């Protein structure tokens, strides 16, 4: 690509810029060799356990908790060797105490691997040794030291916020009896706490780190190897070739490149610096103000983790947590992710219209076919990965293993192919150069993984505290109290929590923490409010809002990285990026109430296409609303009409349910005396209040009316209701294995309301033409004004920082 050299403008290079946002040591030759060797061994270990070779040869079969322990051992050792005690302290040697801490942390984690059989045999009873007449709780000490060292490694690699959260949950585990009644529990002894948190398979070495071992490491390594293969530069060149010749082309190129790069990189900051180092200066040269140039790059980079097929490895974490297939996750995420990116491209187009920006000079636009053909090999590993995952439906670990093998071959042989094309015969040096690139990719992948692995292990402390104290039940009561039983308030609190925690946590860890605490609560409270919230929708809701933290002031690290290139104010860049990201923030609010956008319940290709088109038009209308511009500047009445059109397209049920209510009330008395039975197949909902130790809990149970031949002795719904003197209807008994018992109705539940589903209602999709007509009215109005001269464009560069 013929982009001019920016060295004269003192633009920082990507590697130098990344160092500004990493707390690692500046390694000298000796330290680099030691750390590099450990990284290579870690990478080889991860590749080995993901491969079929251990089972083919019958050696080195490591799985479950032992594999997780080895994984954490490498992460902790590297954390103390790479990250100094003081952030951004760039000494080139390692103090003796950091070496000692690395050895101690590695031993504490490796002990779980070495003594695993004994730990299982003792079933939670910790080993004690008699030393000089004293009983020493050796395993309790190892577990306690391991927790402390893990928290210190987390502080160094990630920062203090996650450490504070972990300490709060540890304190809650110990001092449960002193807690308020709503969240009190018996409390755990220190020995029980350390045994559960460190020496078992349900906390530090539980599900979160299992996902890290199985999927996250391999995909982080895959992203690092793609970078060594030159995929990042290829995606950027291809983006310039595709859209560089259009108005605002550099901004559109930045968005495309960041989307392609971000779906495998998993890091907003890395995405900003690798693509932004080229795109931001070009955006500024074509007239885009510095603040907006940086903000577009930030918004594009943070959204990269939403893009299938990899989604920054989040897809595999969600699949593990929700208990569904990877294919179901990316199917659900597809429409929101794609329309979010198209919406950002449209925003960049509106900015170009408002500022009257020009396309890139033809001399700087690479030829499309030549660019595509010259780097098409970079797409081969992605094609293999997607084919194995989606077509063959192989497991993620096996699929990424074979994709990595293809990537190794590309990186190894690329210098040889280049040498052959140049007519040279230095094949051995070229092959050695390719091998060096493979080694560098292995080191980079492992280094990139250190902070993530440590943070995920620390998140296991939170998971362990929730499971060992019964906090999940108490938390539902707390959130019900805070939200007043209002699911809308709870959704807002969850969004705020995701953004606040995301300011100090990596996206994957932020998702793990919030999903562990609140996903189940949201589903339960949503059901109590009459809203059926699919679990996958709730988990994606958490992920989407967690991503916004990277562009939300005051932390917004991605905005700081972009501002280092654009020379604009970091806070102004962060605020502008957040304004661009409002389109991403609206999507989880939409799909949580309209799961059709996640293709839930959609089994027809034509219907799926219609949902995509309508959702795309809605997000484009929303972008026009937030930018106050479509073809020209919006008038007030046009903005109001756009609001109605957006609601009609995103949530058609909100209109249809007002005209044709989908539920009709039923008197519980007719359920009690058996005189009511809906038509077979018709759904009847029972609103229930249940008294628990944590206070009243509100639930919603839906039952499908059975065929008459299957009616039970206690009515078609298999339960008996009795009315108390105070007028309440109580569940006194129910048929064994009948409909009521199967869905979870219990004795003494109070039935507060009964509703029967109406049938024969018109489909909600009839609202779509109304929304489209409103969009057409606004477009026609603006087109008339545009033909008459419209609104004057802003001065080019008039908003430059």
Order of alpha helices (4+ residues) and beta strands (2+ residues): alpha-alpha-alpha-alpha-alpha-alpha-beta-beta-alpha-alpha-alpha-alpha-alpha-alpha-alpha-alpha-alpha-alpha-alpha-alpha-alpha-alpha-alpha-alpha-alpha-alpha-alpha-alpha-alpha-alpha-alpha-alpha-alpha-alpha-beta-alpha-beta-beta-beta-beta-alpha-beta-alpha
